[in-house]
Amino acid sequence: MALTDYQRVRQWAGMMREVIGEGRMPPWGANPNVGDFVNARIVSESEKQLLNQWIAADKPSGDLSKVRPFVRKKQEWRRPNPPDVVTTMPEPFDIPATGLIDYHYVTVDPKFDHDVWVKDVEFLPGNRKVVHHAGILIEPPADSNLPATGFSDAALAGYLPGAESSISPPVNAAGETPWGFRIGAVIPARSKLRFQMHYTSIGTPQRDQSKVGIWICDSSEVDRVAVAINVWSNDLVIPPYSERTVVSQSTEQLAKDTTLYSLNGHMHLRGKSFQFIAHYPDKRTELLLDVYRYNFDMQDTYLLKQPKTLPAGTRVEGIAVFDNSARNARNPDPAREVRWGEQTEDEMWLGNLITYVPKDEYLASRRGSAKVAAPVAPK
């Protein structure tokens, strides 16, 4: 619904009350009683009451002379200043009208003859109708003496429904995250960028030529780099017509104290809910995140207001629940046994716990001269 002027808002008042009252809007699938998040989209009870009072009073407008006219933004990129480097797929890709489409890979040389530090990256779909999701991967040369690091572990940029920014935490004018430090990524000299494109057919032939914008910075402008601790399972077996299939995986025990800043989880159309539970070395457990209503079209990264220290010896369990029944309105085929796969009709369970490591410590660890908390394999 468009809420660009008073008449439109008035027209949609009843629908607003319904979707807010039912919790469908704003889209936020996390349990409001578990965790406190920077980017929480939650309407309070007092705000709901205010909306209902406005509707009951016949939706008064207030002083419309003070309302500034709506102006649609025409800028191409998220940031007000254009990127320093734009890398585009060299050739457009044709998407057929029907059928499944294998992942499409394109390797592009940005021609960086020196190590490049990056403070922001944005993936820009050429055709949003058919770009299901995408990733931009760094491929450093074999003889590089500097490790590559992306904003999401191996990926320099990403694009998912509802989570289009490659940098999950928002930054202020000084480039600082909500936690007061600046983050960045490094692309080693002579590296190439690999577009990993997942397209979906929509009934008519389409064409796409996506691109990625890169904002470059000096290494002195970067304080920390992201490290993802992964929880995942690729041996999924979801029986036909199953209303509730539970899949649980855990990290290994953390080798050292690790500060957790954000969490996210990824499933496909049969995904129903997921949780992260910390199992501490003193036998205590803590529910870190409870996404009780997973929405494939709004895949959030949940940013903790107060970063949480997980002591050495902690392991984190990721529990995912899938609904393969006919009651799941988005289920493409409840009669099918579903396993791990890249297509939307298949399934995935992949969770990420994000920490930020001091830049120098991270680079030293990747060169083998120090140890830091690094991604660990699931049990």
Residue, then its C-alpha position, 0 to 999 in steps of 0.5 A: m500500500a502506498l502511504t504518500d499522502y493523507q487521502r491514501v493513508r485514510q483509504w488504507a486505515g482499516m487495512m492498517r488496523e487489521v495487519i498491525g493488530e494481527g502482527r503481520m505488519p510491520p514484518w518482524g518475525a522475532n519474539p519481542n520477549v527474547g533479545d533487544f535489537v537495534n533494528a526491531r520493527i515492533v509497534s507498541e500497545s500504546e501506538k496501536q491504541l493511538l491508531n485505533q483512536w484516530i480511526a474511531a475519530d473518523k481519521p482527522s487529518g491535522d494541518l495539511s498545510k504543514v505537510r511537505p509534498f512526497v518526492r520520490k527518490k531518483q538516486e540509483w544507489r543507497r548512499p548519497n555519494p556514488p560508488d568509487v568503483v562499479t563492476t557490472m556483469p559483462e554480458p546480459f543474461d537471458i532468463p527463460a519464461t519457465g523452468l528451473i534455472d541453475y545458478h549462473y556464475v560470472t567472473v569479473d576482473p575489477k583490475f585492482d593492482h593493489d590491496v583495496w580496503v572497502k567500507d561499503v558495497e551495494f549489489l544492484p539487481g538489473n531486473r528485480k523481477v527475476v533476481h531471486h538472490a545473489g552473492i559477490l565472492i572474492e577470488p584472490p590470486a594464489d600467491s596473495n600475501l593478504p587474506a581476503t575478507g568480505f562483510s559476510d565472511a567469504a562474500l563481499a556483497g549479498y542480496l536476499p529478499g528483505a535484506e538487500s544491503s551487504i553491510s547488515p549494521p547501519v552506519n552513521a555519518a562517521g561510518e560507525t556501526p551502532w556499537g561505535f566502531r568502523i567496519g570494512a573488508v579487504i580485496p587483495a591485489r589482482s583479485k577477481l569478483r565472482f557473481q553468483m546469480h540465482y534467477t527465477s522464471i516468471g512466465t515471460p522471457q526476461r533479461d538481467q545485467s546486475k552490478v555492484g558498487i564499491w566504496i573504497c577507503d584507507s585501511s586507517e578507516v577500518d577498526r574491525v572486520a566481520v567473522a561469521i560462525n556458521v550453524w548449518s545442516n546439509d543433510l536435511v530430510i523433510p518427509p512428505y506432508s510433515e507439519r513439523t520437522v525439527v533440525s538441530q545443529s551446533t557449533e563446536q565449543l568456542a576456543k576463546d571468549t567471543t563477542l556476539y553482535s548479530l544473528n541471522g538464519h536462512m531457510h526456503l519456503r517450508g521454513k517456519s521458525f528457528q532459534f539460537i540457544a547458547h549452551y554455556p560451559d557452566k551448564r546454563t542455557e540462554l535463548l539468544l533469538d527466537v524467530y517464531r514466524y519466519n518469512f522468506d521474503m523478509q530475511d532479517t539480520y538481528l542486531l543486538k543493542q548490547p553485544k553479548t560475550l560468549p565465554a570460551g567453551t560455549r557452543v551455540e545450537g541452531i534449531a530450525v522447524f520446517d512445515n511441509s504440509a498442505r497448510n503451508a500456503r507457500n509450499p510448492d509440493p507437500a507430497r515431496e520429500v524435501r532435501w538440501g538444495e539450491q533451488t527455492e523448491d528445495e530447502m536449506w538451514l543456514g545460521n550465522l553468528i557475527t562477531y567483529v574482530p580487530k583488524d590487525e588481530y584478524l589479519a595476523s591470525r589469517r597469516g598464521s601468527a595469532k589465533v582468533a575466533a574463526p568460523v567453525a564447522p557444525k557438529 
